[in-house]
Amino acid sequence: MQSRSPDTTDQASDLFAYAVLLRTLNRELNRATLDFAHQHGLHSTDIHALAVIMDPSASADGPVTPTRLREELGLTSGAITACLDRLQRSGHVSRIRDTTDRRVVQLVYNPDARALAREYFSPLAQATENARSQFSSEQLATIASFLRALNAELGAAHDAQA
């Protein structure tokens, strides 16, 4: 039986090869984020919440609220409250009342916490930049298009299962 390696060019269109590469990427990213979580007394859920709060795509409809965070993460209200309490106690997130509707709470990733994360993840950013530098701008545009399409497909598949 022939071994299947994701590194061979003749398998560039092979779904298995992509699955292996994506799982490997996922493991590397998880390792970095879970190390950060552990060092700062956070849960893995807290890291996912921070990503939703800080990523512009998650907040395209305006600031992230606890309800929006609950929907994005698929957690209960109680779990979101516990997560936000941990993030607020650790100084990562602030809950800010909306100025026009005081019933609405907006979640803000605190600048000092953002700087801490930026410093911690700088090796990841450097590795990303090193990898990016190996491709032309046209190739990078294709890679970005692929990642956007994959994220959209995965989101649609998740929504269809919900």
N, C-alpha and C positions, 0 to 999 in steps of 0.2 A: 504494500500500500504506500502510495506516494504522500509525503508530508506536504501540508499546505502552509506556506509561509506568506505573511502579508507583505513581505519586503520584495517580492519578485515583481518585476515590471509587467510580466505577462498576466498578472492577476489584478491589474489596476482597476478593472471593472467588476471584480469578483466581490459579491456581497459579503462573503465570509471574511475576506481580507479587510474590508472596511470595518466590519464588526470587531475584529481583533484590534485594529488600530484605534478605534473609538473607545474600546474597553481599556486599552493601555493608557490612552490620554486621560480617561476618567479616573483611573487608579492614581496616576501622577497628580492630577489636580486635587483629588480627594486627600491624598497623603499630605499635600501642602496645607490645605484648608483645615484638616483635622488636627495637624500639628499646631496651627495657629489657635484653633479652638481650645485645645488642651492647655497650651501655654497661658491662655487668658481666661481660663475657667468657664468656657462657653460650651454649649452643646452643639452637635452638628446641625440641629434645627436652627439654632441661633445664627450660624454661618449662612444658611440658606436664606434666612430672613434678612440678614444684612445685605446679601446680594440683591434681593428684590428691592430693598429700600434704596440702594445706591445705583442700581443699573438704570440708565435712562429709558430703556425699552419698557421696563416695568412701570415707570412713572409717566409714560407718554400721555396718560389721561389726567395728569396733574399729580400732586403729591400723594404718596402712598399713605393710606389709612389702615388702621387695624383690620377693617372689613376686607379691604383689598388684599392685604397680606394674608388673611385667612383663606381667601379664594385662591390666591396664587400658590399657597403651600398645601392647601387641602387639609387644614387642621381645624380642630374645634375652637370655639371662642375661648374656652378655658386654656387650651394649649397655647394659643396666641398671647393671651394675657400673661401667662407664666414666662413665655419667651421674651416678651417685651419688658417684663419686670426685670429679668436677668440682664437684658441688654441695657436697660436704663441704669440699673445698679452698677454695672461695669463701666458706664460712661460712654458706651458706643452709640446710643440712640437717645434722642429726646422726644417727648410727646408734646406737641405744640397745638394749642387750640386755634382753629381757623378764626381769622379776624372778622369775617362776615357772618359766620354761623358757628357760634361757640360750642354747639353740640358736636361738631366735626373735629376729630383729633388727627393731626398730620404727624407722620413719623419722619424725623430728620436724623441723618447720619452725622454725628458730631465731628467737626473739623479735626480735633485732636485725635479722635479714634481713626478717622480716615488717614491721617498722616502716619499713625502707628501701623495701620494695615499696609499702606503704601511702602513703608520702610521694610516691613516683614516680607512682603511679596515682591520686593525688588529683584531678587534672583529669578523668580518666575517671569517677571516682566523682561528681564535681560535675556532669558532663554527664549522667550517668545520673539523678541526683536532679533536675536541671532538666527532663529529659524526663518523669520520673515525676510531677512536680508539675503536668503538663498534663492528667492523667487523674484521674478520680474513684477512690475506693477500690474500687468495684464493677468499674470498667474494669481497674484494676490486678490485681484478683483473676482476671479473665478472661484477661488477658495472661499472668499467672503460670501459670494452668491450661493455656493453649495451649503455653507453653514447656515445661512438665513433660511434656505429652502428646507434643510433638514430640521431646523428648529420649528418651522411652521408645520411640517408634516408630523413631527412628534407631538406638537401641541394639539393638532387636529385629532390625531389618534387617541391622545389622552382624553380630550373632550368627548369623543365618540364613545369611549368606554365609561365615562362618568354618568 
